[in-house]
Amino acid sequence: MTINEIIAEGIVNKLSSILKKKVTVADVNGDVLASTDLSETGKNYEQLKKVIDTSKEIETAGPATKTTLAQGIAIPINYGGDTAGALFIEDNSEEYQHYRNIIGTTAELMIQQNVVIDNFPYKDKIKDNFVFGLLHRKLSVEDSKVREEADLFDINLNRDKVVLIITVEGFWSALFGENSTASEEEKQTALSNYKKKLFQAFSQFFGRLSGCSVSYFGSDTFVVLLDELYSMEGREMVDNIRNRAQELNQLIASQFEKDGYNRLLISIGSFYRGKDGAILAYEEARRALNLGLSIGENKILYHIDDLGMVATLAGGNRKWQDNFVRRLLLKLLSEEYLLETLEKFFDRNMSLTQTSKELSIHRNTLLYRLDKIKKVTGLDPRKFNDAMELKVALILNKVLYLEKATVKQI
């Protein structure tokens, strides 16, 4: 059993949050996998290698150099009778005497938890269903059993989160479209590998994560939950992602084969605190993506604040929106050619010539259709104010349709 970067991050996050000390975790070669000090990652320390080789703890006196540790205690991390890595806590001897006997046990328990989950049949799918239930309000964070299950999946419900939706269109079809004989185990193994790649992408983007959960919701869609960093507030994390959207987009795209998908779509919700914060952020991220696609916006990253006036209307009362759409479009919805005419008319900036050419109809036929739309709706699409109302109704109709569509899980 060896420690990987994900397990190491978990150990560092857990112990640093409890002890409020600098924590470092190394693999069996003495190479640092994770640390509260980002600059430590990848370094190799003589004392950590000695701890691993001898399977005995060492008290270090410092001072810290490029190859030696500061004052503190370094202990072996054991699992299944073997040394799986080493753990270092920077502290003075008077302090670490109080907790030296429990830190190794804590690390071993975290490894055991990961092993149990990894060996559980379809454990990733179970976790995906759990996260799906949380974000779609099917599970309550106040339920003690839900909180226990969250702990098992290493999801800290006590920390506020940044939420992103990543849709890799065509990903699933490219992966398994022609392989109808692929087993569930093969599918879950492939998904697990891509989840780890996305974890590494966000770890590289921020330098170090306080906690990160990547779930697959089906329909080529991954959902990422990032715990608020200890060194950066959640709102700042969202701003950071929005300001560096091009960088993040390229980083995520590099995790997938170039010919393995059609289009990459990324959306992010605003940062919300409280027990429903992640749910609100997820709902907003979905709304931003659906709205952006509805109005034909091609963006590197979708956020509700970037979608202008339409976002305000789309974020309003659903009953009002539904009534607004029905009032204006109900009769048009039953005559698809009129609806198509209206959409093409707006897509071509209300140009009669370009619209008639796009629809392959005579200009007079187009005028007849526009007159009929005016008669049916009471609004003339050739007049600015009327056209604006009709355009908003078309957008809301698409948004409402997309939000009512059920996300199909695999």
N, C-alpha and C positions, 0 to 999 in steps of 0.2 A: 504493500500500500504506500503510495507516494502522495504528497500534498500538491495540489495544483493551485493556480492563481485564485480561482474562485473560492476554494476552501480557505486559503490564506487570507484573502480579503475579509471573509466572514469572521475568522478568528481575531484579526486586528480590530475590526469594527466592534465586535462584542466586548473584548477586553479593554479597549481604549475608552469605550463608553462607560464601563464600570469603574475602572481605575483612574481615569483621567491622566494617564501616563503615556509616554512614547512606547509603542509596541512594534516589534519587528518579527516577521516570520520568514524562515528560510527553508529551502528544500534539502534533500539528503546530500547535495553537493555543497551546501553552505551558501548558495546563491539566494539573495533576498527576493522573495516573491511579492511581499506586500509589507508596507510600513506606514505609520502615521506621518512619517517624513518622506514625501514623494521622491526626494533625491537619493534615498537609500536603495530604491528598487534596482535590482540587477547587480548590486555590489556583492562582494564575497568577503566574509570576515573569518579570520583565523580561529577566533574563539568559538564561533558557531560550528565550524567544521570539526573542531576538537570535541565539542559537545556531542555531535552526531557520531563521530568515530568511537568515542568512549562510552556513549549512552549515560553520561554523568553530567550533573549541572555544574556550572561554573559561576563564581562571583567575580565580576569584572570591576577593576578599580579606575579605569580611564587613564588619561584623557582620551577622547575619541580621535582617531586618525583615519586615514583612507582604508586601512586594513584591520583596525582594532576598534572595539566598542567603547562607549562611555561607561561610567559607573552604573552598575545594575546587576541583574541576574539573568543568566542564559540557561535554559533547561531543554532537555530532549523532549520531543513530542513522540510518544509511543502509541502504537496501535497494532493489535494482534501479535504482540511479542516482538515486534520490530520497531526500529527507530524510523519514523516517517519524515522527520524534519526537526527544526529547532526553533525555539521561541525566546525572544529577548525583551525584557522590561527595563527601561532606563529609570532608575530610582536609587535612593540611598539605602543602605543596609537596614537602618532602623525601620524604614517603611516597608520594604518588601518582605521582611520577616513575618509580617502579619498575613500575607496572602500567598507566600511562595508555595504552600502545599496545595493550593486550589487551582492555580493557573494552568498547570499541566493537565489536571483532570478536566477542566473546562474545555481546553483545546481538544482532548481526546473525545469528549462527549460530542463536540461539534463535528468531528470527523465521523463518529459513529452515526450521527444523525444523517449526514450526507450519504454514508454507505447504505443505510437502511432505505432511504428514499430512492437512491440510485438502483437498488436491487428490487424495488417494489414494481410489480408488473404495471407497465404503462403509467409510471409515476408522473411523467411530464404531462400526460393528457389529464390526469386527475388534478394536477396543479392548475393547468389551463382552465379546466372547468370551474375550479374554485375561484380563480381571479375573475373569470367571466361572470360568475354568480355575484361576486362582490360589486363589480362595476355596473352591473345591470340591475342592482337593487333586489336581487333574489336572496341575498344573505345579509344578515345584520352584523355590523362590527361590534355591537353591544352583546351579542350572544357569546357566552363563555366557550362553547364548543367551537364556534367559528374562530375565536382567538387562539384556541389550542391548535386548531388545524393550521392557522396562519403561521404559528411558531414552528410547526413541523416542516412547513415549506419555506422557512426562513424569511417570512414576510413580516416585517415589523409594523404592526398596525398603530403603534404609538408615535411613529414618525410621519410627518407630512411629506407628500410626494409630488414630484413633477411627472406628468403623464404625457406620453407620446404615442401616436398611432403610426405604424409603418406598413404601408401596403405595397407589396412587390408584385405588381400585376403579371400574371402568367407564370409565377414562380412554381406553384404546385403542379400545374399542367406540364411544365418543362421538366420537373423533377420526376413525376410518376405518370404523366399522361398516357404514355405508350406501354407502361409496365403494369398491366392489369393484374399480374400475379404477385405484386409486391405485398409482403405480409405487413401486419400492423406494427410488428417489431421493427421492420426495416424503415417504415414511415416515421416512427417515433425517433429512431436513431438519427435519421437524416435531419429531422426537425431540431433535435437536441443539439446537433452540431452547429446549425445556423443560429440557434439561440445563444450558444457560447460565443459565436463570432460577433453577434450584436452586442453582447456583454463586453467583449474586448474592445469593440469600437467606441462605446461610451466611456469605458475605462481610459482609453487613449485620449478621448476628447477632453475629459475633465482632469486627467492625471491620476485621480483616485476617486473611488466611489464609496459612499457611506452604506449603500445598499442598492441592489439593482435586481429587478425581476423581469424576465422576458417571457411573455406568454404568446401562444399562437391561438387565434380565435377562428381559424378557418378563413375561407374566401381570400387567401393570399395575404392575410392581415396579422401582423405582430403588434402586441401592445407592451410598451416598456414603462415600468414604474421605477422612478429614481428617487431614493430617499434624499431629503434635503441634506446637503453637505454640512459638516460641522464648520467648514471654513467659508461657506457661501450660502446666503439665504436663498430660499426657493425662488423668490421673484427675480433675484439676480441670476439664478441658474437659467430661468426661462429667457431673460433678456440676453444672456450669453449665447444661448442656442439660437435665438432669432438673429442676433448680430453676426454670428458665425455660421449661418445656415448653409452657405455654399460648402464650407469645410465639412460640416456634419453630413451633408448629402453625399459628398464624394467618399467620405469615410465609410458610410453605410453601403453605398453602391459597390465599393471594393470588396465587400464581404460576399457578394453574389457573382456568379459567372456572368460575363457580359452578354452572352446569348441565352442566359437562363431566365430572363424576364423581359416584359415589354416596357414597363414604366414604373418608376419609383415615386411614391407619394408619401410625404411625411407631414403630419400635423401635430400641433402641440396645444394643450390647454393652458389657460392662465393658472397661476399658482393660488391655491386656496388652502386655508388652514382648517383644522377641525376634523371630526370623524367622517364627514361626508366630502372632505376636500378632494380626495382622489376621484370620487364619483363625479363631482361637478367638473373637474378638470377633464375627465374622460368624455363626458357628455359634450363639453364645449369643443374639444378636439374633433369629435365626430361631426358636430354641427359645422365647424369651420371647413372640414374636408368636403362634406356633402355640399355645402353652400358654394365653395370654391369651384367644385366640379360642375355644379348646376349652372353657374354663370360663365363657364368656360375659362376660368382663370387658371393659367399654367404657372404654378409657383414652385420654388425650390422647397419652401416650407409654408404650410398653411397655419395662420393664426387668425382668430376672429377679429382682432383689431385692424387687420390689413385688408378687410373686405368692405369697408366703408358703410354707406347708408343701408345697403341691403342687409348687412349683418345685423343692424339694429332692428329692422323689420322681421328678419328671420328669427331673432332671439325673443320675440314677443310672445303674447298669449297664443297658445296653440289653437284654442277654440276660435279666437278672432281670426287667425290665419286661415283656418279651415273654412270659415264662413265667407271670408274675403275671396278665396279661390273659387268656392262654389258659386258665389254671386256673379262673378265675372266669367268664369270659364266652363260652368257646368254644361251649357248647350254646345260649346265648342268641343268639349271632350268627347262628345258623341259623334262629332264630324271631324275625323282625324285630319282630313285634307286642309280644313280651315286652320286647325291648330298648327300644322306643319307650315302652312303659308305664313302665319303670324310669326312663328319662330324664325323662318328664313328671312322675312322682311326686316326683323330687328337685327339678325346676324349680318345682314348686308347694309346696315346703317340707314334703313328706311329708303333705300334706293330702288325705284321701280324697275329701272333697266337691269340692274344686277340681280334683283330678286326674280324677275321673270326669266332671266337667263338661267339662273340656278335651278329653278323649278321646271324649266323647259316648257313654259307656257307663254301665250301671247300677252302682251302688255294689257290689252283690254280685259283678258280673262283675269289677270291679277287685280285690276281695278274692280271688277265685278266681285271678286272674293273679298276684297277689303271693304267694299260697301256692305256685303253680307255680314262680315264680322261686326261692323258698326251697328247694323240692324239688330243682331243677336245680343250684343253686349251693351249697346248704348254708348260705346266709346269708339272714337275714330282713331285708328292707329297711325294716321298721317298727321295728327295734331300732337304736339309735344307732351302736354299735360296728360292727355288720354293715353298716349303711347307709354308714358312712364308707369301709369297704373297697370296697364296690361302687361308690361314687362315684369313688374314686381310680382304680379299674379302668376306668371309663367315660372318665375324663379321659385316662389314659395311652393308651387305645385310640385316641382321637382324635389325640393328639400323635404316636403312632407312625405312624398313617396319614398325617398331614400331612407328617411328616419323610421318609417313604418316597416321597411324591409327587415326581415330577421337575418341576423348574422348566422350563417350555417357553420357549425363546428364539424370538424372531420370525425 
